Amino acid sequence: MDPDVPRPDYTVFRDPLREQVTSPSTDEGLRERKKRHTRAMISGTATMMFIQRGFDNVKITEVAAA
């Protein structure tokens, strides 16, 4: 590799499903992490669509397709 070329920051490509999430009160398994990740993705997508087009102009099917 050329030392003058900066290396990309691969931390932005981290996999949230493989991250170790521990808390003293719960022991979250892969299924729970996947559910949490899916909910976060749906919520984030819907929020961006609401901001861009307005709440009344976004259909559930459009969020699901995105």
PyMOL Python script that loads the backbone (N, CA, C, O; Angstrom):
from pymol import cmd

cmd.read_pdbstr("""\
ATOM      1  N   MET A   1       0.839  -1.191   0.000  1.00  0.00           N
ATOM      2  CA  MET A   1       0.000   0.000   0.000  1.00  0.00           C
ATOM      3  C   MET A   1       0.873   1.239   0.000  1.00  0.00           C
ATOM      4  O   MET A   1       1.966   1.270   0.564  1.00  0.00           O
ATOM      5  N   ASP A   2       0.345   2.253  -0.653  1.00  0.00           N
ATOM      6  CA  ASP A   2       1.038   3.526  -0.715  1.00  0.00           C
ATOM      7  C   ASP A   2       0.888   4.229   0.634  1.00  0.00           C
ATOM      8  O   ASP A   2      -0.234   4.443   1.093  1.00  0.00           O
ATOM      9  N   PRO A   3       1.996   4.588   1.271  1.00  0.00           N
ATOM     10  CA  PRO A   3       1.892   5.218   2.600  1.00  0.00           C
ATOM     11  C   PRO A   3       1.248   6.599   2.569  1.00  0.00           C
ATOM     12  O   PRO A   3       0.785   7.080   3.603  1.00  0.00           O
ATOM     13  N   ASP A   4       1.207   7.249   1.401  1.00  0.00           N
ATOM     14  CA  ASP A   4       0.617   8.584   1.308  1.00  0.00           C
ATOM     15  C   ASP A   4      -0.903   8.551   1.176  1.00  0.00           C
ATOM     16  O   ASP A   4      -1.563   9.572   1.370  1.00  0.00           O
ATOM     17  N   VAL A   5      -1.460   7.389   0.849  1.00  0.00           N
ATOM     18  CA  VAL A   5      -2.906   7.276   0.686  1.00  0.00           C
ATOM     19  C   VAL A   5      -3.517   6.905   2.030  1.00  0.00           C
ATOM     20  O   VAL A   5      -3.151   5.884   2.613  1.00  0.00           O
ATOM     21  N   PRO A   6      -4.453   7.730   2.535  1.00  0.00           N
ATOM     22  CA  PRO A   6      -5.060   7.405   3.836  1.00  0.00           C
ATOM     23  C   PRO A   6      -5.911   6.141   3.740  1.00  0.00           C
ATOM     24  O   PRO A   6      -6.584   5.898   2.738  1.00  0.00           O
ATOM     25  N   ARG A   7      -5.866   5.364   4.780  1.00  0.00           N
ATOM     26  CA  ARG A   7      -6.672   4.142   4.835  1.00  0.00           C
ATOM     27  C   ARG A   7      -8.098   4.500   5.190  1.00  0.00           C
ATOM     28  O   ARG A   7      -8.328   5.411   5.985  1.00  0.00           O
ATOM     29  N   PRO A   8      -9.068   3.791   4.609  1.00  0.00           N
ATOM     30  CA  PRO A   8     -10.471   4.069   4.955  1.00  0.00           C
ATOM     31  C   PRO A   8     -10.775   3.689   6.393  1.00  0.00           C
ATOM     32  O   PRO A   8     -10.138   2.809   6.974  1.00  0.00           O
ATOM     33  N   ASP A   9     -11.755   4.369   6.948  1.00  0.00           N
ATOM     34  CA  ASP A   9     -12.176   4.093   8.318  1.00  0.00           C
ATOM     35  C   ASP A   9     -13.221   2.986   8.284  1.00  0.00           C
ATOM     36  O   ASP A   9     -14.393   3.234   8.001  1.00  0.00           O
ATOM     37  N   TYR A  10     -12.789   1.765   8.575  1.00  0.00           N
ATOM     38  CA  TYR A  10     -13.697   0.629   8.506  1.00  0.00           C
ATOM     39  C   TYR A  10     -14.635   0.542   9.699  1.00  0.00           C
ATOM     40  O   TYR A  10     -15.501  -0.332   9.725  1.00  0.00           O
ATOM     41  N   THR A  11     -14.494   1.410  10.675  1.00  0.00           N
ATOM     42  CA  THR A  11     -15.389   1.359  11.833  1.00  0.00           C
ATOM     43  C   THR A  11     -16.813   1.731  11.450  1.00  0.00           C
ATOM     44  O   THR A  11     -17.755   1.368  12.154  1.00  0.00           O
ATOM     45  N   VAL A  12     -16.985   2.453  10.338  1.00  0.00           N
ATOM     46  CA  VAL A  12     -18.338   2.791   9.917  1.00  0.00           C
ATOM     47  C   VAL A  12     -19.057   1.572   9.368  1.00  0.00           C
ATOM     48  O   VAL A  12     -20.280   1.593   9.222  1.00  0.00           O
ATOM     49  N   PHE A  13     -18.316   0.499   9.057  1.00  0.00           N
ATOM     50  CA  PHE A  13     -18.906  -0.718   8.528  1.00  0.00           C
ATOM     51  C   PHE A  13     -19.076  -1.779   9.602  1.00  0.00           C
ATOM     52  O   PHE A  13     -19.171  -2.965   9.290  1.00  0.00           O
ATOM     53  N   ARG A  14     -19.114  -1.376  10.839  1.00  0.00           N
ATOM     54  CA  ARG A  14     -19.242  -2.340  11.924  1.00  0.00           C
ATOM     55  C   ARG A  14     -20.581  -3.056  11.846  1.00  0.00           C
ATOM     56  O   ARG A  14     -21.559  -2.501  11.347  1.00  0.00           O
ATOM     57  N   ASP A  15     -20.624  -4.260  12.326  1.00  0.00           N
ATOM     58  CA  ASP A  15     -21.846  -5.056  12.288  1.00  0.00           C
ATOM     59  C   ASP A  15     -22.521  -4.984  13.649  1.00  0.00           C
ATOM     60  O   ASP A  15     -22.025  -5.571  14.611  1.00  0.00           O
ATOM     61  N   PRO A  16     -23.654  -4.267  13.754  1.00  0.00           N
ATOM     62  CA  PRO A  16     -24.291  -4.114  15.064  1.00  0.00           C
ATOM     63  C   PRO A  16     -24.804  -5.424  15.645  1.00  0.00           C
ATOM     64  O   PRO A  16     -25.014  -5.518  16.854  1.00  0.00           O
ATOM     65  N   LEU A  17     -25.011  -6.443  14.801  1.00  0.00           N
ATOM     66  CA  LEU A  17     -25.499  -7.719  15.315  1.00  0.00           C
ATOM     67  C   LEU A  17     -24.408  -8.481  16.056  1.00  0.00           C
ATOM     68  O   LEU A  17     -24.704  -9.305  16.921  1.00  0.00           O
ATOM     69  N   ARG A  18     -23.165  -8.213  15.727  1.00  0.00           N
ATOM     70  CA  ARG A  18     -22.056  -8.937  16.351  1.00  0.00           C
ATOM     71  C   ARG A  18     -21.439  -8.182  17.528  1.00  0.00           C
ATOM     72  O   ARG A  18     -20.555  -8.698  18.212  1.00  0.00           O
ATOM     73  N   GLU A  19     -21.911  -6.963  17.757  1.00  0.00           N
ATOM     74  CA  GLU A  19     -21.383  -6.194  18.870  1.00  0.00           C
ATOM     75  C   GLU A  19     -21.798  -6.821  20.188  1.00  0.00           C
ATOM     76  O   GLU A  19     -22.895  -7.364  20.322  1.00  0.00           O
ATOM     77  N   GLN A  20     -20.936  -6.737  21.119  1.00  0.00           N
ATOM     78  CA  GLN A  20     -21.212  -7.290  22.439  1.00  0.00           C
ATOM     79  C   GLN A  20     -21.976  -6.251  23.254  1.00  0.00           C
ATOM     80  O   GLN A  20     -21.420  -5.225  23.646  1.00  0.00           O
ATOM     81  N   VAL A  21     -23.219  -6.517  23.499  1.00  0.00           N
ATOM     82  CA  VAL A  21     -24.046  -5.616  24.294  1.00  0.00           C
ATOM     83  C   VAL A  21     -24.357  -6.329  25.592  1.00  0.00           C
ATOM     84  O   VAL A  21     -25.092  -7.316  25.612  1.00  0.00           O
ATOM     85  N   THR A  22     -23.805  -5.834  26.647  1.00  0.00           N
ATOM     86  CA  THR A  22     -24.045  -6.473  27.928  1.00  0.00           C
ATOM     87  C   THR A  22     -24.555  -5.438  28.916  1.00  0.00           C
ATOM     88  O   THR A  22     -24.139  -4.279  28.904  1.00  0.00           O
ATOM     89  N   SER A  23     -25.435  -5.868  29.743  1.00  0.00           N
ATOM     90  CA  SER A  23     -25.885  -5.040  30.839  1.00  0.00           C
ATOM     91  C   SER A  23     -26.097  -5.967  32.026  1.00  0.00           C
ATOM     92  O   SER A  23     -26.366  -7.154  31.845  1.00  0.00           O
ATOM     93  N   PRO A  24     -25.979  -5.445  33.214  1.00  0.00           N
ATOM     94  CA  PRO A  24     -26.094  -6.305  34.388  1.00  0.00           C
ATOM     95  C   PRO A  24     -27.457  -6.975  34.523  1.00  0.00           C
ATOM     96  O   PRO A  24     -27.560  -8.056  35.102  1.00  0.00           O
ATOM     97  N   SER A  25     -28.510  -6.338  33.991  1.00  0.00           N
ATOM     98  CA  SER A  25     -29.843  -6.877  34.228  1.00  0.00           C
ATOM     99  C   SER A  25     -30.313  -7.853  33.153  1.00  0.00           C
ATOM    100  O   SER A  25     -31.166  -8.696  33.428  1.00  0.00           O
ATOM    101  N   THR A  26     -29.777  -7.761  31.936  1.00  0.00           N
ATOM    102  CA  THR A  26     -30.240  -8.633  30.856  1.00  0.00           C
ATOM    103  C   THR A  26     -29.059  -9.258  30.129  1.00  0.00           C
ATOM    104  O   THR A  26     -27.969  -8.689  30.064  1.00  0.00           O
ATOM    105  N   ASP A  27     -29.304 -10.435  29.588  1.00  0.00           N
ATOM    106  CA  ASP A  27     -28.315 -11.103  28.759  1.00  0.00           C
ATOM    107  C   ASP A  27     -28.955 -11.269  27.390  1.00  0.00           C
ATOM    108  O   ASP A  27     -29.710 -12.215  27.162  1.00  0.00           O
ATOM    109  N   GLU A  28     -28.655 -10.357  26.487  1.00  0.00           N
ATOM    110  CA  GLU A  28     -29.315 -10.296  25.201  1.00  0.00           C
ATOM    111  C   GLU A  28     -28.676 -11.273  24.218  1.00  0.00           C
ATOM    112  O   GLU A  28     -27.464 -11.242  24.004  1.00  0.00           O
ATOM    113  N   GLY A  29     -29.489 -12.135  23.624  1.00  0.00           N
ATOM    114  CA  GLY A  29     -29.009 -13.093  22.649  1.00  0.00           C
ATOM    115  C   GLY A  29     -29.079 -12.545  21.238  1.00  0.00           C
ATOM    116  O   GLY A  29     -29.500 -11.409  21.020  1.00  0.00           O
ATOM    117  N   LEU A  30     -28.661 -13.366  20.276  1.00  0.00           N
ATOM    118  CA  LEU A  30     -28.636 -12.959  18.878  1.00  0.00           C
ATOM    119  C   LEU A  30     -30.033 -12.577  18.380  1.00  0.00           C
ATOM    120  O   LEU A  30     -30.185 -11.587  17.664  1.00  0.00           O
ATOM    121  N   ARG A  31     -31.036 -13.345  18.748  1.00  0.00           N
ATOM    122  CA  ARG A  31     -32.402 -13.050  18.298  1.00  0.00           C
ATOM    123  C   ARG A  31     -32.850 -11.672  18.767  1.00  0.00           C
ATOM    124  O   ARG A  31     -33.441 -10.918  17.994  1.00  0.00           O
ATOM    125  N   GLU A  32     -32.575 -11.338  20.024  1.00  0.00           N
ATOM    126  CA  GLU A  32     -32.966 -10.031  20.554  1.00  0.00           C
ATOM    127  C   GLU A  32     -32.184  -8.914  19.873  1.00  0.00           C
ATOM    128  O   GLU A  32     -32.747  -7.858  19.582  1.00  0.00           O
ATOM    129  N   ARG A  33     -30.888  -9.130  19.613  1.00  0.00           N
ATOM    130  CA  ARG A  33     -30.085  -8.119  18.920  1.00  0.00           C
ATOM    131  C   ARG A  33     -30.610  -7.905  17.504  1.00  0.00           C
ATOM    132  O   ARG A  33     -30.675  -6.769  17.034  1.00  0.00           O
ATOM    133  N   LYS A  34     -30.987  -8.993  16.816  1.00  0.00           N
ATOM    134  CA  LYS A  34     -31.528  -8.869  15.461  1.00  0.00           C
ATOM    135  C   LYS A  34     -32.842  -8.095  15.466  1.00  0.00           C
ATOM    136  O   LYS A  34     -33.080  -7.254  14.600  1.00  0.00           O
ATOM    137  N   LYS A  35     -33.692  -8.387  16.449  1.00  0.00           N
ATOM    138  CA  LYS A  35     -34.959  -7.670  16.557  1.00  0.00           C
ATOM    139  C   LYS A  35     -34.713  -6.182  16.804  1.00  0.00           C
ATOM    140  O   LYS A  35     -35.342  -5.328  16.180  1.00  0.00           O
ATOM    141  N   ARG A  36     -33.794  -5.883  17.717  1.00  0.00           N
ATOM    142  CA  ARG A  36     -33.487  -4.487  18.032  1.00  0.00           C
ATOM    143  C   ARG A  36     -32.933  -3.776  16.807  1.00  0.00           C
ATOM    144  O   ARG A  36     -33.296  -2.632  16.530  1.00  0.00           O
ATOM    145  N   HIS A  37     -32.055  -4.451  16.073  1.00  0.00           N
ATOM    146  CA  HIS A  37     -31.466  -3.877  14.871  1.00  0.00           C
ATOM    147  C   HIS A  37     -32.548  -3.610  13.819  1.00  0.00           C
ATOM    148  O   HIS A  37     -32.560  -2.546  13.201  1.00  0.00           O
ATOM    149  N   THR A  38     -33.449  -4.566  13.615  1.00  0.00           N
ATOM    150  CA  THR A  38     -34.520  -4.409  12.635  1.00  0.00           C
ATOM    151  C   THR A  38     -35.428  -3.246  13.008  1.00  0.00           C
ATOM    152  O   THR A  38     -35.791  -2.439  12.152  1.00  0.00           O
ATOM    153  N   ARG A  39     -35.796  -3.155  14.283  1.00  0.00           N
ATOM    154  CA  ARG A  39     -36.642  -2.041  14.726  1.00  0.00           C
ATOM    155  C   ARG A  39     -35.945  -0.705  14.498  1.00  0.00           C
ATOM    156  O   ARG A  39     -36.577   0.259  14.067  1.00  0.00           O
ATOM    157  N   ALA A  40     -34.659  -0.643  14.781  1.00  0.00           N
ATOM    158  CA  ALA A  40     -33.907   0.596  14.587  1.00  0.00           C
ATOM    159  C   ALA A  40     -33.841   0.981  13.107  1.00  0.00           C
ATOM    160  O   ALA A  40     -33.957   2.157  12.763  1.00  0.00           O
ATOM    161  N   MET A  41     -33.655  -0.006  12.239  1.00  0.00           N
ATOM    162  CA  MET A  41     -33.595   0.264  10.802  1.00  0.00           C
ATOM    163  C   MET A  41     -34.946   0.769  10.289  1.00  0.00           C
ATOM    164  O   MET A  41     -34.996   1.724   9.514  1.00  0.00           O
ATOM    165  N   ILE A  42     -36.029   0.138  10.714  1.00  0.00           N
ATOM    166  CA  ILE A  42     -37.362   0.563  10.280  1.00  0.00           C
ATOM    167  C   ILE A  42     -37.659   1.970  10.798  1.00  0.00           C
ATOM    168  O   ILE A  42     -38.156   2.818  10.056  1.00  0.00           O
ATOM    169  N   SER A  43     -37.356   2.209  12.054  1.00  0.00           N
ATOM    170  CA  SER A  43     -37.617   3.506  12.652  1.00  0.00           C
ATOM    171  C   SER A  43     -36.801   4.603  11.967  1.00  0.00           C
ATOM    172  O   SER A  43     -37.327   5.677  11.675  1.00  0.00           O
ATOM    173  N   GLY A  44     -35.540   4.342  11.715  1.00  0.00           N
ATOM    174  CA  GLY A  44     -34.680   5.325  11.055  1.00  0.00           C
ATOM    175  C   GLY A  44     -35.133   5.626   9.645  1.00  0.00           C
ATOM    176  O   GLY A  44     -35.143   6.784   9.227  1.00  0.00           O
ATOM    177  N   THR A  45     -35.509   4.590   8.903  1.00  0.00           N
ATOM    178  CA  THR A  45     -35.997   4.774   7.539  1.00  0.00           C
ATOM    179  C   THR A  45     -37.280   5.585   7.532  1.00  0.00           C
ATOM    180  O   THR A  45     -37.423   6.525   6.751  1.00  0.00           O
ATOM    181  N   ALA A  46     -38.209   5.221   8.400  1.00  0.00           N
ATOM    182  CA  ALA A  46     -39.486   5.944   8.467  1.00  0.00           C
ATOM    183  C   ALA A  46     -39.261   7.399   8.869  1.00  0.00           C
ATOM    184  O   ALA A  46     -39.877   8.296   8.293  1.00  0.00           O
ATOM    185  N   THR A  47     -38.412   7.642   9.822  1.00  0.00           N
ATOM    186  CA  THR A  47     -38.140   9.013  10.268  1.00  0.00           C
ATOM    187  C   THR A  47     -37.590   9.856   9.136  1.00  0.00           C
ATOM    188  O   THR A  47     -38.024  10.993   8.950  1.00  0.00           O
ATOM    189  N   MET A  48     -36.640   9.321   8.373  1.00  0.00           N
ATOM    190  CA  MET A  48     -36.077  10.065   7.248  1.00  0.00           C
ATOM    191  C   MET A  48     -37.142  10.357   6.193  1.00  0.00           C
ATOM    192  O   MET A  48     -37.174  11.451   5.629  1.00  0.00           O
ATOM    193  N   MET A  49     -38.007   9.390   5.926  1.00  0.00           N
ATOM    194  CA  MET A  49     -39.079   9.609   4.952  1.00  0.00           C
ATOM    195  C   MET A  49     -40.069  10.656   5.459  1.00  0.00           C
ATOM    196  O   MET A  49     -40.556  11.473   4.677  1.00  0.00           O
ATOM    197  N   PHE A  50     -40.371  10.641   6.763  1.00  0.00           N
ATOM    198  CA  PHE A  50     -41.281  11.627   7.344  1.00  0.00           C
ATOM    199  C   PHE A  50     -40.691  13.025   7.223  1.00  0.00           C
ATOM    200  O   PHE A  50     -41.399  13.979   6.900  1.00  0.00           O
ATOM    201  N   ILE A  51     -39.400  13.141   7.480  1.00  0.00           N
ATOM    202  CA  ILE A  51     -38.739  14.450   7.400  1.00  0.00           C
ATOM    203  C   ILE A  51     -38.759  14.966   5.971  1.00  0.00           C
ATOM    204  O   ILE A  51     -39.020  16.145   5.735  1.00  0.00           O
ATOM    205  N   GLN A  52     -38.483  14.083   5.018  1.00  0.00           N
ATOM    206  CA  GLN A  52     -38.410  14.498   3.621  1.00  0.00           C
ATOM    207  C   GLN A  52     -39.769  14.825   3.020  1.00  0.00           C
ATOM    208  O   GLN A  52     -39.901  15.803   2.284  1.00  0.00           O
ATOM    209  N   ARG A  53     -40.788  14.010   3.329  1.00  0.00           N
ATOM    210  CA  ARG A  53     -42.064  14.125   2.622  1.00  0.00           C
ATOM    211  C   ARG A  53     -43.242  14.501   3.504  1.00  0.00           C
ATOM    212  O   ARG A  53     -44.314  14.825   2.993  1.00  0.00           O
ATOM    213  N   GLY A  54     -43.064  14.464   4.806  1.00  0.00           N
ATOM    214  CA  GLY A  54     -44.173  14.747   5.710  1.00  0.00           C
ATOM    215  C   GLY A  54     -44.868  13.464   6.137  1.00  0.00           C
ATOM    216  O   GLY A  54     -44.938  12.503   5.370  1.00  0.00           O
ATOM    217  N   PHE A  55     -45.371  13.452   7.339  1.00  0.00           N
ATOM    218  CA  PHE A  55     -45.952  12.258   7.935  1.00  0.00           C
ATOM    219  C   PHE A  55     -47.123  11.700   7.125  1.00  0.00           C
ATOM    220  O   PHE A  55     -47.217  10.490   6.920  1.00  0.00           O
ATOM    221  N   ASP A  56     -48.003  12.572   6.671  1.00  0.00           N
ATOM    222  CA  ASP A  56     -49.201  12.122   5.969  1.00  0.00           C
ATOM    223  C   ASP A  56     -48.928  11.621   4.550  1.00  0.00           C
ATOM    224  O   ASP A  56     -49.803  11.024   3.924  1.00  0.00           O
ATOM    225  N   ASN A  57     -47.730  11.859   4.047  1.00  0.00           N
ATOM    226  CA  ASN A  57     -47.408  11.485   2.672  1.00  0.00           C
ATOM    227  C   ASN A  57     -46.548  10.223   2.590  1.00  0.00           C
ATOM    228  O   ASN A  57     -46.001   9.924   1.529  1.00  0.00           O
ATOM    229  N   VAL A  58     -46.422   9.485   3.681  1.00  0.00           N
ATOM    230  CA  VAL A  58     -45.622   8.262   3.694  1.00  0.00           C
ATOM    231  C   VAL A  58     -46.529   7.090   4.036  1.00  0.00           C
ATOM    232  O   VAL A  58     -47.247   7.114   5.036  1.00  0.00           O
ATOM    233  N   LYS A  59     -46.487   6.067   3.194  1.00  0.00           N
ATOM    234  CA  LYS A  59     -47.290   4.864   3.431  1.00  0.00           C
ATOM    235  C   LYS A  59     -46.431   3.794   4.096  1.00  0.00           C
ATOM    236  O   LYS A  59     -45.215   3.749   3.914  1.00  0.00           O
ATOM    237  N   ILE A  60     -47.080   2.950   4.856  1.00  0.00           N
ATOM    238  CA  ILE A  60     -46.384   1.850   5.535  1.00  0.00           C
ATOM    239  C   ILE A  60     -45.690   0.954   4.517  1.00  0.00           C
ATOM    240  O   ILE A  60     -44.577   0.485   4.755  1.00  0.00           O
ATOM    241  N   THR A  61     -46.341   0.719   3.393  1.00  0.00           N
ATOM    242  CA  THR A  61     -45.747  -0.153   2.365  1.00  0.00           C
ATOM    243  C   THR A  61     -44.479   0.454   1.784  1.00  0.00           C
ATOM    244  O   THR A  61     -43.566  -0.274   1.396  1.00  0.00           O
ATOM    245  N   GLU A  62     -44.414   1.790   1.720  1.00  0.00           N
ATOM    246  CA  GLU A  62     -43.214   2.445   1.220  1.00  0.00           C
ATOM    247  C   GLU A  62     -42.054   2.299   2.209  1.00  0.00           C
ATOM    248  O   GLU A  62     -40.908   2.101   1.806  1.00  0.00           O
ATOM    249  N   VAL A  63     -42.359   2.396   3.491  1.00  0.00           N
ATOM    250  CA  VAL A  63     -41.328   2.192   4.513  1.00  0.00           C
ATOM    251  C   VAL A  63     -40.821   0.756   4.453  1.00  0.00           C
ATOM    252  O   VAL A  63     -39.615   0.516   4.515  1.00  0.00           O
ATOM    253  N   ALA A  64     -41.739  -0.196   4.333  1.00  0.00           N
ATOM    254  CA  ALA A  64     -41.362  -1.607   4.271  1.00  0.00           C
ATOM    255  C   ALA A  64     -40.525  -1.893   3.029  1.00  0.00           C
ATOM    256  O   ALA A  64     -39.569  -2.666   3.094  1.00  0.00           O
ATOM    257  N   ALA A  65     -40.869  -1.285   1.907  1.00  0.00           N
ATOM    258  CA  ALA A  65     -40.113  -1.514   0.677  1.00  0.00           C
ATOM    259  C   ALA A  65     -38.715  -0.923   0.760  1.00  0.00           C
ATOM    260  O   ALA A  65     -37.766  -1.476   0.206  1.00  0.00           O
ATOM    261  N   ALA A  66     -38.593   0.203   1.453  1.00  0.00           N
ATOM    262  CA  ALA A  66     -37.284   0.854   1.591  1.00  0.00           C
ATOM    263  C   ALA A  66     -36.402   0.063   2.522  1.00  0.00           C
ATOM    264  O   ALA A  66     -35.259   0.449   2.766  1.00  0.00           O
TER     265      ALA A  66
END
""", "prot")
cmd.dss("prot")
cmd.show_as("cartoon", "prot")
cmd.util.cbc("prot")
cmd.orient("prot")
